[in-house]
Every structure is written in structure tokens, then in C-alpha cells.
């Protein structure tokens, strides 16, 4: 199969992916929570079918157009975990003809516009900022959250479903203890808000792969929305969310040049294939991916002392140990475990399984 690959191609190990789904599903079930996985990582109708084979019926997406894609693939209960873009109201109304669409709000202006612009009754979640400082009402601003909740409850076309947060700052946490503190603090504050509204039916929706993967106990949240766990990546490995064996994607990249004098090879695989997401390794150097070799059943463990050290638009520079540089020639194929699998998928728009199956993805 590898001999047919001529350009950067994202390979996916189906067996590893299914194991990742199964493990997270069991963990969610043990916590007594709803599992609503985020599909922004794999972005594929085919991979969506792998989820469906486990009985999963509720999903999360990150845009209206992604919701349209998955609605066409038969998904009937979709949360758009992104603040409502009012310019897409006609598309949202059309989507609601075939699927239950759950929306995200954080301001009374948007709530009022939805009340007049929606053709249907819609479930809405208030977006709460648990500390990532991206979107949502700050979790400590209880008065503003409750005021918005009461405004929503007064509307005819909006049904307050609950509170949704994404603890993106867990990606910068220093160890599992700090992640536990973030989750526990968020849970306590969301509980208090729900109690003030005296409505136990309101859903507390939580989602980030580090906390959902690492914490032994997240039973206080009603719904889990992790996404990256389906493939994982080098960033998640460094955080501690997964083992190397859990990383389910590798970018196949042709070798185009070899430079023994600096122990480097040049690959066809750059920022347009990986993004420029990077991590700083323990000894301080920049790391854009781990280097692996493809095997009959997938790929090897990362090559010790080798890493993707820099990226430009089409070029990737791989640093190798001096004793390995002579093993590579132009025309060879190597694999790169990406730092951020979500962005790698979004860049290439298509996957190929290690069994040779073409897996188209959403092209947004």
C-alpha cells in the first residue's frame, strides 16, 4: 500500500481508534454521564460510523457547516459547540428540519435575535468560561449567568438545556493534580449556579480530552464532550493523556533530500499538512512531531533521537542521530506522529486506514 502513496498522507490505525472510542465510552458510562463526543478531530462520516457502531447517537461539532456535513450522514442530535454566528441563522433553520440542533449562547443580544429569527424551538446552552479565557461568561460571574438563564427561560423559541464549558487551560496544566483542581473547581461552581436556578434538569456539559482521559473521577458532570481522544497526538502524550500506543494517526511523508553533514533529511510535509503547532520538549528544543517507520501492521515506536525539528510551507526538516542518517534515501517514506491531530486532519481533508481504506473528511 505504501508504494502507492506519493504525497503527504495521513494514515489512521482503525484498531487503535476503536480502542480509544471504547475506552472513553466505558469511562463515561462508569461516571453515569451522557457521551457526546466532539467530531472536530476526525471530521469524517466514515469514522462517525465507527462511533455509531458503539451505539453513540449524540455528537458535538464546531461549526454550522460541520453540522450540515454530519446531518447528511444521518446524525440527528448535534450540539454546535461554538457561539451562534447570527449570519448563519438561515442555515441553522434549515438544519433543524432534519436534526435536533443544540446552540451555544453567551449574550442577551444573541438570545433576543434567536427568539425572533428561529423557525423552531431550540435547546440552548449557556457558554461558561471555566478559565480558558476564550469564549463564554466567566464562571465566577454568577449574577450574569443567572440573569441570562432567566432571560432564556422567558423566551418561547428557546429552551435552556444547561451550561457548557471547555476547560482548554488543562492543556497548559502542570500535571494531573492541577487538572483535578480545574475540574473540581469548575464542577463546584456550576453546581452552585444550577442550585440557584432550582432546576436539577439543567445539564452540566464538560469537554476536554486531558481531563476526560486522565482523571479517574468526573462523575459530577452530566455530559462529556472530548474529541481529540479518538486519535490522540504527541501533545496529548506529553500532557499525559495517553500512551504512545494510543496515537492512532501518522502522516506518511516522502523523503526528498538527505543532508548527512547536518544529520537532517528533508521531507515533503510542511505547515500546510501539519499546521505549525509545536511543543517545547523537556530539554528545550522545538518539536513538531515524532518520527516513525511504517510496518506491515502500521508503524513503529518513535525512533529514539529523531524528531521533526522545523516546518515551512511544504518542507519539513527531520533531525536524525548520526548513526541512522545513512539509512535514508530520497524516495523513501517516513511517518510523523503529529503534535496536533485535529489540525492535521483539517489540513489534509482525507485519511487512509492502515488497511488501505480511503476515508474522506469534511472540507470546511
C-alpha positions as CSV (number, residue, x, y, z in Angstrom):
1,X,0.0,0.0,0.0
2,X,2.8,2.5,0.9
3,X,4.2,2.3,-2.6
4,X,1.1,3.9,-3.9
5,X,1.5,7.0,-1.7
6,X,3.1,9.9,-3.4
7,X,2.5,12.9,-1.2
8,X,1.8,13.7,2.5
9,X,-1.0,11.3,3.6
10,X,-2.5,10.9,7.0
11,X,-2.7,7.3,7.9
12,X,-5.1,6.1,10.6
13,X,-5.0,2.8,12.6
14,X,-8.6,1.7,12.8
15,X,-8.0,-0.8,15.6
16,X,-6.3,1.8,17.8
17,X,-9.1,4.3,17.1
18,X,-11.8,1.8,18.1
19,X,-9.9,1.0,21.3
20,X,-9.8,4.7,22.1
21,X,-13.5,5.1,21.5
22,X,-14.3,2.0,23.6
23,X,-12.2,3.1,26.5
24,X,-13.7,6.6,26.7
25,X,-17.2,5.2,26.3
26,X,-16.7,2.9,29.2
27,X,-15.3,5.7,31.3
28,X,-18.2,7.9,30.6
29,X,-20.7,5.2,31.3
30,X,-19.0,4.4,34.6
31,X,-19.4,8.1,35.5
32,X,-23.1,7.9,34.7
33,X,-22.8,10.7,32.1
34,X,-24.0,11.3,28.5
35,X,-21.3,10.7,25.9
36,X,-21.5,13.4,23.2
37,X,-18.1,13.1,21.5
38,X,-16.7,16.1,19.6
39,X,-16.2,15.2,16.0
40,X,-14.0,18.1,15.1
41,X,-10.9,15.9,15.4
42,X,-11.7,13.2,12.9
43,X,-14.3,15.2,10.8
44,X,-15.2,12.0,8.9
45,X,-18.5,10.4,8.1
46,X,-16.7,7.0,8.0
47,X,-15.1,7.4,11.4
48,X,-18.5,8.7,12.6
49,X,-19.9,5.2,11.6
50,X,-17.2,3.7,13.8
51,X,-18.7,5.7,16.7
52,X,-22.2,4.7,15.7
53,X,-21.3,1.0,15.9
54,X,-20.9,1.5,19.7
55,X,-24.5,2.9,20.0
56,X,-23.5,6.5,20.2
57,X,-26.2,8.8,18.9
58,X,-25.3,12.3,20.2
59,X,-22.4,14.3,18.8
60,X,-20.7,17.7,19.1
61,X,-19.3,19.8,16.2
62,X,-17.6,23.1,16.0
63,X,-19.4,24.9,13.1
64,X,-22.7,25.1,11.3
65,X,-21.1,23.7,8.1
66,X,-19.7,20.7,10.1
67,X,-23.2,20.1,11.5
68,X,-24.6,20.1,7.9
69,X,-22.0,17.5,6.9
70,X,-22.8,15.2,9.8
71,X,-26.5,15.7,9.4
72,X,-26.1,14.4,5.8
73,X,-24.5,11.4,7.3
74,X,-27.6,10.7,9.4
75,X,-26.8,12.3,12.8
76,X,-30.0,13.5,14.4
77,X,-28.8,15.2,17.7
78,X,-26.0,17.7,17.2
79,X,-24.5,20.3,19.5
80,X,-22.7,23.1,17.8
81,X,-20.1,24.0,20.5
82,X,-19.3,27.4,19.1
83,X,-21.1,30.7,19.9
84,X,-24.0,31.2,17.4
85,X,-23.0,33.1,14.3
86,X,-26.1,35.1,13.6
87,X,-25.3,35.3,9.9
88,X,-25.9,31.6,9.7
89,X,-29.5,31.7,11.1
90,X,-31.0,30.6,7.7
91,X,-28.7,27.6,7.7
92,X,-29.5,26.7,11.3
93,X,-33.2,26.9,10.5
94,X,-32.7,24.5,7.5
95,X,-30.7,22.1,9.6
96,X,-33.4,21.9,12.2
97,X,-35.7,20.4,9.6
98,X,-33.8,17.1,9.8
99,X,-31.8,17.1,13.1
100,X,-32.1,18.4,16.6
101,X,-29.6,21.2,16.8
102,X,-28.4,22.5,20.2
103,X,-27.0,26.0,20.2
104,X,-24.5,27.9,22.3
105,X,-25.1,31.5,23.6
106,X,-23.4,33.9,25.9
107,X,-25.2,37.2,25.5
108,X,-28.7,38.6,25.6
109,X,-28.3,40.2,22.2
110,X,-27.9,36.8,20.6
111,X,-30.7,35.3,22.7
112,X,-33.1,38.1,21.5
113,X,-32.1,37.6,17.9
114,X,-32.6,33.9,18.1
115,X,-36.1,34.4,19.6
116,X,-37.2,36.4,16.6
117,X,-35.1,34.6,13.9
118,X,-35.6,30.9,14.6
119,X,-38.3,29.0,12.9
120,X,-38.3,26.3,15.6
121,X,-37.9,25.7,19.3
122,X,-34.2,25.1,20.0
123,X,-32.2,23.8,23.0
124,X,-29.6,26.3,24.0
125,X,-26.6,26.1,26.4
126,X,-25.0,29.0,28.1
127,X,-21.3,29.0,27.4
128,X,-19.4,29.3,30.6
129,X,-15.7,30.3,30.7
130,X,-14.1,28.0,33.3
131,X,-10.7,29.7,32.9
132,X,-9.5,29.3,29.3
133,X,-10.4,32.9,28.6
134,X,-11.7,32.2,25.1
135,X,-15.5,32.5,25.0
136,X,-18.3,32.4,27.5
137,X,-19.3,34.2,30.6
138,X,-16.7,34.0,33.4
139,X,-17.7,31.2,35.7
140,X,-17.3,33.5,38.7
141,X,-19.8,36.0,37.2
142,X,-22.7,34.1,38.7
143,X,-25.1,37.1,38.5
144,X,-24.6,37.5,34.7
145,X,-25.0,33.7,34.1
146,X,-28.2,33.6,36.1
147,X,-29.6,36.7,34.5
148,X,-29.0,35.2,31.0
149,X,-30.5,31.9,32.1
150,X,-33.7,33.6,33.3
151,X,-33.9,35.6,30.1
152,X,-33.7,32.4,28.1
153,X,-36.4,30.8,30.2
154,X,-38.7,33.6,29.4
155,X,-38.5,33.0,25.6
156,X,-40.9,31.0,23.5
157,X,-38.5,29.5,21.0
158,X,-35.5,28.8,23.3
159,X,-35.3,26.0,25.9
160,X,-32.4,26.3,28.4
161,X,-30.7,22.9,28.3
162,X,-27.8,23.7,30.6
163,X,-24.3,25.0,30.9
164,X,-21.4,24.1,28.6
165,X,-17.8,24.7,29.3
166,X,-14.5,23.6,27.7
167,X,-11.5,23.7,30.1
168,X,-8.9,24.4,27.4
169,X,-6.5,25.5,30.1
170,X,-6.0,21.9,31.1
171,X,-3.6,21.7,28.1
172,X,-1.3,24.0,30.0
173,X,-1.7,22.4,33.4
174,X,1.4,21.0,35.1
175,X,0.4,17.5,35.9
176,X,-2.8,15.6,36.9
177,X,-3.2,17.4,40.3
178,X,-3.7,20.8,38.6
179,X,-6.1,19.2,36.1
180,X,-8.1,17.7,39.0
181,X,-8.2,21.1,40.7
182,X,-9.5,22.8,37.5
183,X,-12.2,20.1,37.1
184,X,-13.2,20.1,40.8
185,X,-13.4,23.9,41.0
186,X,-15.5,24.2,37.8
187,X,-17.8,21.4,38.9
188,X,-18.4,23.1,42.3
189,X,-19.2,26.5,40.7
190,X,-21.5,25.0,38.1
191,X,-23.3,23.1,40.7
192,X,-23.9,26.3,42.7
193,X,-25.3,28.1,39.6
194,X,-27.7,25.2,38.9
195,X,-28.8,25.2,42.6
196,X,-29.6,29.0,42.5
197,X,-31.8,28.4,39.5
198,X,-33.5,25.5,41.3
199,X,-33.6,23.4,38.2
200,X,-31.8,20.0,38.5
201,X,-32.7,19.1,34.9
202,X,-30.1,21.5,33.6
203,X,-27.2,19.7,32.0
204,X,-23.6,20.4,33.1
205,X,-21.6,19.7,29.9
206,X,-17.9,19.3,30.1
207,X,-15.3,18.6,27.5
208,X,-11.6,18.4,27.1
209,X,-9.5,15.3,26.3
210,X,-6.9,15.8,29.1
211,X,-9.3,15.7,32.0
212,X,-11.6,13.1,30.4
213,X,-8.6,10.9,29.7
214,X,-6.6,11.4,32.9
215,X,-8.9,11.9,35.8
216,X,-10.2,8.7,37.5
217,X,-13.4,10.5,38.6
218,X,-15.5,13.0,36.7
219,X,-18.9,11.9,38.0
220,X,-20.3,15.3,38.7
221,X,-20.7,16.3,35.1
222,X,-23.8,15.2,33.2
223,X,-22.3,15.2,29.8
224,X,-18.8,14.6,28.4
225,X,-17.6,16.0,25.0
226,X,-14.0,15.1,24.5
227,X,-12.8,15.0,20.9
228,X,-9.0,14.6,20.5
229,X,-9.0,11.2,22.3
230,X,-10.2,9.5,19.1
231,X,-6.7,9.8,17.6
232,X,-4.7,11.5,20.3
233,X,-1.3,13.0,19.3
234,X,2.1,14.0,20.6
235,X,0.7,16.9,22.5
236,X,-1.7,14.7,24.4
237,X,1.2,12.2,25.1
238,X,3.3,15.0,26.6
239,X,0.4,16.1,28.7
240,X,-0.1,12.6,30.0
241,X,-3.5,11.9,28.4
242,X,-2.3,8.8,26.5
243,X,0.4,6.3,25.8
244,X,2.3,6.3,22.5
245,X,0.5,3.2,21.5
246,X,-2.8,5.2,21.7
247,X,-1.8,7.6,19.0
248,X,-3.9,6.5,16.0
249,X,-2.6,8.7,13.2
250,X,0.7,9.2,11.4
251,X,1.5,11.4,8.4
252,X,3.3,9.5,5.6
253,X,5.8,11.8,4.1
254,X,8.2,11.2,1.2
255,X,11.9,11.9,1.8
256,X,13.1,14.4,-0.8
257,X,16.7,15.2,0.3
258,X,19.3,13.9,2.7
259,X,22.0,16.1,4.4
260,X,24.4,13.9,6.2
261,X,26.6,16.9,7.1
262,X,23.9,18.1,9.5
263,X,22.2,14.8,10.2
264,X,19.0,16.0,8.6
265,X,16.6,14.8,6.0
266,X,14.0,17.0,4.2
267,X,10.5,15.6,3.8
268,X,7.6,16.6,1.6
269,X,5.4,17.6,4.5
270,X,5.1,21.1,5.9
271,X,3.0,23.6,7.7
272,X,0.1,23.1,5.2
273,X,-0.1,19.5,6.2
274,X,0.7,19.6,10.0
275,X,0.0,23.3,10.9
276,X,2.7,24.9,12.9
277,X,1.6,23.6,16.2
278,X,4.6,22.7,18.3
279,X,5.6,21.7,21.8
280,X,8.8,22.5,23.7
281,X,10.4,19.3,24.7
282,X,12.0,18.6,28.1
283,X,15.4,19.8,27.0
284,X,14.1,23.0,25.5
285,X,14.1,22.2,21.8
286,X,11.1,22.7,19.5
287,X,9.3,19.6,18.4
288,X,6.8,19.4,15.6
289,X,6.3,15.6,15.6
290,X,7.9,12.2,16.4
291,X,9.5,10.1,13.6
292,X,8.3,6.5,13.0
293,X,8.8,3.9,10.3
294,X,5.9,2.2,8.6
295,X,5.5,-1.6,9.1
296,X,3.1,-4.2,7.6
297,X,0.7,-3.6,10.5
298,X,1.0,0.1,11.0
299,X,4.1,1.9,12.3
300,X,7.0,1.5,14.7
301,X,7.6,3.2,18.0
302,X,9.2,6.6,17.6
303,X,12.8,6.5,16.5
304,X,15.0,7.4,19.5
305,X,16.8,10.7,19.0
306,X,14.8,11.7,15.9
307,X,12.2,14.4,15.6
308,X,10.5,16.8,13.2
309,X,12.5,19.9,14.0
310,X,11.1,22.7,11.7
311,X,8.4,23.4,9.2
312,X,7.9,25.8,6.3
313,X,5.0,25.7,3.8
314,X,5.8,22.4,2.1
315,X,9.1,21.4,3.7
316,X,9.7,19.5,6.9
317,X,13.2,19.1,8.4
318,X,13.8,15.9,10.3
319,X,16.7,15.7,12.8
320,X,18.3,12.2,13.0
321,X,21.0,10.5,15.0
322,X,24.3,10.4,13.1
323,X,24.2,6.6,13.0
324,X,20.9,6.5,11.2
325,X,21.2,9.2,8.6
326,X,22.8,6.7,6.1
327,X,19.7,4.5,6.1
328,X,17.6,7.1,4.4
329,X,17.4,8.0,0.7
330,X,15.3,10.3,-1.5
331,X,12.1,8.5,-2.4
332,X,11.9,6.7,1.0
333,X,8.8,7.1,3.1
334,X,8.8,8.0,6.8
335,X,6.0,8.6,9.2
336,X,5.4,11.6,11.5
337,X,3.2,11.4,14.6
338,X,1.6,14.9,14.6
339,X,1.7,17.3,17.5
340,X,-2.0,18.2,16.9
341,X,-4.1,15.6,15.1
342,X,-7.1,17.9,14.9
343,X,-5.3,20.4,12.7
344,X,-3.5,17.7,10.7
345,X,-6.9,16.2,9.7
346,X,-8.3,19.6,8.9
347,X,-5.3,20.3,6.7
348,X,-5.4,17.2,4.5
349,X,-9.2,16.5,4.4
350,X,-8.7,12.8,3.9
351,X,-7.4,9.8,5.7
352,X,-6.2,6.3,4.6
353,X,-6.5,3.4,7.0
354,X,-3.6,1.1,7.6
355,X,-5.8,-1.5,5.9
356,X,-6.0,0.6,2.7
357,X,-9.5,2.2,3.1
358,X,-9.9,5.7,1.8
359,X,-11.7,7.8,4.4
360,X,-13.0,11.2,3.2
361,X,-13.4,14.0,5.6
362,X,-15.4,17.2,5.9
363,X,-13.9,20.0,3.9
364,X,-14.9,23.2,5.6
